[in-house]
Amino acid sequence: MNPMWTLNEISNQDKKDWLLADVTLNFQLTEDLKLRLKGSMDYNAGQGWTFINMYDPSLSGNDGEYSEFSETYKNMIYEAMLSYNKRWKDINLSASVGANSQDYTRKKQNSKIETLLMPDEKSLNNNGTTARTWRDYNANKKQAVFGTGSIGYRDLIYLDLTGRNDWTSTLPANNRSYFYSSVGASFIVMEAIKTILKSILSFGKFRVSYAQVGNDTGFDQLYDGLSYGSLFLGNMPWYQGITKR
């Protein structure tokens, strides 16, 4: 394809407004107990268009194309966490419990014409046949509770535990809860035999751990469905089957 054609006859443009906000509040309830509250927002709205002029050699019909889209995206996250840290002579404890909530939504409206009525006109009104319009939608709401704990003895041996349970809107209503956890233990070598290894190593540790990982699925992935195609030369619209997992 001639690069001058690409430069002058194919064009696109988009615009996006984006807002990011984050607020965190920390409260020292007691000497050993602390509360943290956090909220964040990621929001953006955009629109744009793409134009391919008539007689473009890359198109089979050489009739040109024009499409527009408008999109909004929102992701809200809220979290509360209570932390406790305490030391009693040879034993130290660090633990936290919390809750998390996420609300995510993405909406996109698309319109496209695949045959231009006249060249050079960048508009949905410049339509030689029937315009095609479709909508993309994605959303997920998720809530979770979690906890972590670490107990140490004489800065030598540590036992670490974590656990989290999520509830998500993308799984079936009767089975949308899932739990995952981890356990680990560590031994600080240098604290036990630092007088022997001090001239050789600055730090040494043995650690063993086991963890489970959990996650949900994407939006609208539970049931089989149909996807709308379009009108073809004035004939009936066609549909394509979609298999979800």
N, C-alpha and C positions, 0 to 999 in steps of 0.2 A: 504494500500500500504506500502511496505517495505520502511522505511525512508532512508536506504542505497541506494535503487534504485533511489529515488527522488534526493538524494545528488549527485549521480554520473552519472545518465543517463538523467536528465532533467536540462537544463542550459539556461541562457539568459545573454545578455550583451547590454549595451547602452552607448552612449557617447553624450554629449551635450556641445556646445560652446555658451555662453550667454554674451550679451553685453547690459548694461543699461547705458543710458546717459541722462543728464538733464541740461539744460542751462536756467537761469533766469536773465533778465535784468530789472532793476528798474530805472526810470527816474523821478526826481522831477521837473516837468515842471514849476509850480508856488508854492507858499507857501501852497496852498490848493489843488492843482491838481497833481496827480501822475499817471504815466503810467508804466504798467508792461507787459513785453513780455516774454513768456515762451515756450520752446520747449523740448519735451522728446521723447526718442526712447527706445523701448524694442525689441530686436532682438535676436533670438536664432536659431541654426541649430543643428540637432541631427540625429543620426542613431543608429540602434541596430538590434538584432536578438534574436529569441527564438527557442530552439531545444528540441524535445521530441524523444528519441531514439526508435528504433524498439522494439516490444514486450512489450511496456508499457501497463500494465493492465487497465489503465484508458481509453484507446482508443478502440473503438469497433472493428476496424480492426487490431489492434496491428501492424500497418505498419509505425508508427512514423510520425512526422511532423517537418517541418522547415519553418520559416518565417523571412523576413527581412523588415525593414522600413527605410525610410529617410524622414525627416520633417524639414520644415522651418516655422518660426513664426515671424511676424513683426507687431508692433503696434506703430504708429507715432501720436503724439498729439501736436498741436500748439494752443496757446492761447494768446490773447491780451486783457487787461483790463485797463480801465481808471477810476480812483477813485477820488472822490471829498469830502472833509471834511471841513465844515465851521461852525462857531458859531457866532450868533448875539445876544448878551445879553442873553435873556431868551430862544432863539430858537437855536437848533443845527441840522445840516443836514449832513447826510452821504449817499452818492450815488455812484453807479458804473455801468458802461455799458461795455460789452465785446463781444468777438466772439471766438468761439472754433471750431477746425477742427480735426477730427480723421480719420486715414486710417489704417484699420486692415486687415491682410491677413495671412492665415494659409494654407500650402500645405503639404500633406503627401502622399508618394508613398508606397504602400504595395505589397509584393510578398509572396506567400505561396505555399508550396508543401505539400500534405496530404498523400503521400505514398513515403517512402524512397526507393531508389534503393539498398542501402547497409547500414548496421548499422554504427554508430559512425562518419559519415561524415557530417560535418556542412557546407553545401553548397547548393545553388539552383540548381547546376548541379547534385546533388544526387537525381534525380527525377525519380520515378517509373512510373508516369503518366504525366498529363499535369499541368504545373504550373498555378496558378491563380494570376492575378495581378489586382489591383484596386487602385483608387486614391480618397483621401478625400480632400475636398476643402471647405474653409470657408472664407468669406470676408465681410467687411462692411465699407462704407464710410459715415461719418456723419458730418454735419456742424450745427452750432447753434449760435444764438445771445441771449444775456441775459442781464438783468438789475435788480438791487436791489436798494432800497431806504429806509431810516429810518429818520424820523423827530421827534424831541423831544421838549417838552416845559417845561422849568425850571427843567430839570432832573426828571420830575414827570410823564408825559404822553408821550407815544411813539406810533407812527404809522409806521408799517413796511410793505413794498410791495416788491414782487419779481415777475419776469416773464421771461419765456424762450421759445424760438421757435426752434425746431429741424427739420432738413431735413435729411432723411436717405435713403440709397440705397436699403435697404431690404423691403421697402414698394412699392406699385404700383407707377408708374411714375406720375400718375394724382392725387395721394393722399398721398404723402410722407412727408407732412409738418404737424406738430402737436405742439400745444401751451399748456403750463401749467403754473400756477401762484399760488401765495399765498398772503394772507393779514392777518395782525395780529395787535393787539393793546394791550398795557400793561400799568399798573398803578402801580407806585412805592409807596407802602403804607407808607414806612418809611419816605419818603420825605414830605408826607402830615401831618403825625401825629407822627413824630419821638420823639417829646418831651414827648408824653404820653407813647409810647411803648418802649422807649429806654432801659428801665431796664428789659424788657421782651424778646424782639426780637432784633437780630442784623440786620436782613434784611427781608423784606416782599414785595411780588409783586403779583398782579393779572394779568393774561394774557388770552386772547382769540384769536384764530386764525382759519383760514380756508385755505386749500391747495388742489390743484389738482396735480396729478402725471401722467407723460407721459413716454412712452417707446415704442421702436419699436419691431420687431420680429427678429427671427434668420434668417440666410442665407438660401435661397432656400426653403422657407416655404409658397409660394403663390400658387403654382400650383401642381396638381397631377402629379405623375411621375412613372417611372419604375426603379427598382434596379436589376442590373445584378447578376445572381447567379453564375453558373460555368458549365463546362462540367460534365456529370455524366455517367461514364462507356462508354464513347465514344459517347453518345447521344447528341442531340441538346442542346444548352444552354437554361436555363430557366430564367424567369424574374418574379419579384414580384412587385405588385402594391403598391405604397406609396401614402397615402392621406395626403395632407398638409392642414393646417388650416390658 
